[in-house]
Amino acid sequence: MSHLLLLSPAANRVYAGAAGSLVAAELEICTGLAATPVTLAEVDYLSFDAASLSSEELAAVARSSARLALFERAGDLLRPVALPTVDVLDDDFVSIPKYQGKTNEQFTRLLLNVTRAAAEPPAGRPVTVLDPLCGRGTTLAVAWTLGLHAAGVEADVKAFEAMGAFWKTWLRRKRLKHSADITPVRREGKSIGRRFDAKVRISEGELTATVFTGDTRDSAKLFGKKKFELIVADAPYGVVHGSRTDVKGVAGKRDRSPAGLLGEAVDIWAGQLAPGGAFGLSWNTLGLSREKLTAMVADAGLTVLDDGPWLRFGHRVDSSIHRDILVARRTS
Ligand SMILES: C[S@@+](CC[C@H](N)C(=O)[O-])C[C@H]1O[C@@H](n2cnc3c(N)ncnc32)[C@H](O)[C@@H]1O
């Protein structure tokens, strides 16, 4: 039986152009189904063959980053297939915030989905997603939407404050039972920054989030012994805003490139991954080649997934950004 997946419109035209092949690679990783883009009466779909879809496959399709509707194809007719509800929070939690530097929300969901598919965490253990470059929290909001706990680190205090303010307002407006507070962090009597802690009650239980202000290279110090099942980040692109780059300086060095930052941070993040956990990073290949990043991640003791659909995520964002995804697993 041939199935047709209609993709949600993407706000960004360039991303919309790439979405078909990106979601096809995502589906192959998350469901094993081989999908190809097709156009029918001038409408684009992803097409795949499957005798009948299991409940796990239907849930994976429902969770995928850009699905709008699924149909079975019967000759010239399309029969709608009901998809299960998989999100535990309304999607406007992710879509309302709009700001310069926000990572595309469909892309963030894709990155989280494929990283999760690479992980083999012990069954029954709660899954926490750490975004150690969390900005205003797109990854963390997607994690909550998918029913996963969230944690983050961000050097830009304004971004941290904006995230805290939005989460508080949104949780209150939705009338969800929650707590959300920003408090100072003190070590040895000195103030070293702030933390945001939030909890929300959902029908399946409770979700938690913890975000620290600070340098991502201090992430292990900030979270102590806690290990994460998933670490997912969209690295700074090395783009200049006014006179400053989006990389928060590599201490004591002139190097303000994402490559310099990643060279120092990857080891620290790898040490924060739980056994069976997975690491997924999106980055600008114009500033750092896949070969170099693969070597950094392998040197940090992780196994990089570098064949088949894992190599089909490269796409153009604009003239100075070609984005790709690298996913790796911690096997021991
Ligand atoms: C591409 S943005 C991530 C945006 C985020 N996914 C969002 O949608 O809000 C990269 C983030 O890394 C942060 N950053 C850069 N260097 C950092 C550092 N050394 N430590 C912590 N955060 C850093 C930047 O402030 C920026 O928010």
The ligand as a Tripos MOL2 file, in Angstrom:
@<TRIPOS>MOLECULE
LIG
   27    29     1     0     0
SMALL
NO_CHARGES

@<TRIPOS>ATOM
      1 C1         22.4690   29.0370   17.1200 C.3       1 LIG1
      2 S1         22.1770   29.7290   18.7020 S.3       1 LIG1
      3 C2         21.0170   28.5900   19.4240 C.3       1 LIG1
      4 C3         19.6380   29.1440   19.3640 C.3       1 LIG1
      5 C4         18.6310   28.2920   20.1010 C.3       1 LIG1
      6 N1         18.5470   26.9480   19.5570 N.3       1 LIG1
      7 C5         17.2710   28.9870   20.0280 C.2       1 LIG1
      8 O1         16.4510   28.6260   19.1630 O.co2     1 LIG1
      9 O2         17.0300   29.9210   20.8000 O.co2     1 LIG1
     10 C6         23.6350   29.3950   19.6120 C.3       1 LIG1
     11 C7         23.6030   29.9060   21.0330 C.3       1 LIG1
     12 O3         24.8540   29.6220   21.6550 O.3       1 LIG1
     13 C8         25.1100   30.6500   22.5870 C.3       1 LIG1
     14 N2         26.5500   30.6210   22.9000 N.ar      1 LIG1
     15 C9         27.5870   30.9630   22.0980 C.ar      1 LIG1
     16 N3         28.7620   30.7640   22.7490 N.ar      1 LIG1
     17 C10        28.4480   30.2670   23.9830 C.ar      1 LIG1
     18 C11        29.2190   29.8540   25.1050 C.ar      1 LIG1
     19 N4         30.5520   29.9130   25.0770 N.pl3     1 LIG1
     20 N5         28.5700   29.3740   26.1890 N.ar      1 LIG1
     21 C12        27.2030   29.3250   26.2250 C.ar      1 LIG1
     22 N6         26.4240   29.7140   25.2050 N.ar      1 LIG1
     23 C13        27.0290   30.1720   24.0870 C.ar      1 LIG1
     24 C14        24.6720   31.9220   21.8710 C.3       1 LIG1
     25 O4         24.4290   32.9730   22.7960 O.3       1 LIG1
     26 C15        23.4010   31.4180   21.1700 C.3       1 LIG1
     27 O5         22.2700   31.6430   21.9740 O.3       1 LIG1
@<TRIPOS>BOND
     1     1     2 1
     2     2     3 1
     3     2    10 1
     4     3     4 1
     5     4     5 1
     6     5     6 1
     7     5     7 1
     8     7     8 2
     9     7     9 1
    10    10    11 1
    11    11    12 1
    12    11    26 1
    13    12    13 1
    14    13    14 1
    15    13    24 1
    16    14    15 ar
    17    14    23 ar
    18    15    16 ar
    19    16    17 ar
    20    17    18 ar
    21    17    23 ar
    22    18    19 1
    23    18    20 ar
    24    20    21 ar
    25    21    22 ar
    26    22    23 ar
    27    24    25 1
    28    24    26 1
    29    26    27 1
@<TRIPOS>SUBSTRUCTURE
     1 LIG1         1 GROUP 0 **** ****
